[in-house]
Amino acid sequence: MRVIITGGTGLIGSALAESLAKDGHEVIVLSRNPDRHTLPPGVRAEKWDGKTAVSWGHLADGVDAIVNLAGENLAGSGLLPSRWTAERKQKILQSRLDAGQAVVEAVRAAKQKPRLVIQSSGVDYYGALADQVVTEASPPEKDGFLANVTIDWEASTAPVIAEGVRQVVIRSGVVFAREGSSFQTLALPFKFFVGGPLGNGRQWLSWIHLEDEVRAIRFLLEQETAAGAYNLCAPEPITNKGLAKVLGRVMGRPSIIPVPAFAMRLLLGEVADVVLDGRRAIPQRLQELGFTFHYPDAETAVRDLLGKS
């Protein structure tokens, strides 16, 4: 199988590229600065501008799949999330629209069309609905910033369907990984014995272990009948308070010191609402297709990520 990955040097993309290459698949990752990255054996990088198919579009001819993961990091590059200024919001949205447009451009120009385009998205599509469980059949929220970003992101590569190419949309939860993910930010206070719930702690978190994220994408790559949207999140979402208890128990630390909502909003601005509002999505379509999780519950995942298995 030959696969092109946009965003292939990010958290999910690099793990996916390595996994595919280990099994002998040909993997091409697109990068603005290919020389800056050390790639796993069997993975090669091609330069692109993040906006067009000018430098790489010919590679899409006869490729098995394009996995479009490219987009400005929502949290920024620091340990704490960056505030969403008007300029940063526009960058977050435009980076996704540009990447989607480039993928569509490449597909349209290909004589032998790719079989599949996998389009990244997120469970923010559904908005904040308190305790309500959402599946892929649930409607999108039309008012929130992130919900609108996901709607436009998914639509950015929808034109490939008219070219006879299947589109699969992966609505990912918060990806937990040993390095380079929000899991480190959540666990950090517990290391210093000041961990606890954020806000009232009742908000739901839809999450997924990086290993299961990669396994799910590969599963969808191999399913000829897969099309449309799939929630990529563990089947057991957890409340923020519940996650704090798990972190405290696994790390042997207290988990009772709350971070007030007003303090988070003062520090982070609108970004704080992502954590304080919560999402409770389940992977209904993915499980109906036969996918099984290695890390279905938060405690199993946390123990693995902290080396406490």
Sequence and secondary structure as in RCSB ss.txt:
>XXXX:A:sequence
MRVIITGGTGLIGSALAESLAKDGHEVIVLSRNPDRHTLPPGVRAEKWDGKTAVSWGHLADGVDAIVNLAGENLA
GSGLLPSRWTAERKQKILQSRLDAGQAVVEAVRAAKQKPRLVIQSSGVDYYGALADQVVTEASPPEKDGFLANVT
IDWEASTAPVIAEGVRQVVIRSGVVFAREGSSFQTLALPFKFFVGGPLGNGRQWLSWIHLEDEVRAIRFLLEQET
AAGAYNLCAPEPITNKGLAKVLGRVMGRPSIIPVPAFAMRLLLGEVADVVLDGRRAIPQRLQELGFTFHYPDAET
AVRDLLGKS
>XXXX:A:secstr
 EEEEETTTSHHHHHHHHHHHHTT EEEEEESSGGG    TTEEEEE  SS STTTGGGGTT SEEEE     TT
 SSSS     HHHHHHHHHHHHHHHHHHHHHHHH SS  SEEEEEEEGGGG   TT  B TTS   SSSHHHHHH
HHHHHHTGGGGGGT EEEEEEE EEE SSSSHHHHHHHHHHTT    BTTS  EE EEEHHHHHHHHHHHHH TT
  EEEEES SS EEHHHHHHHHHHHHT      B HHHHHHHHGGGHHHHHH   B  HHHHHTT   S  SHHH
HHHHHTT  
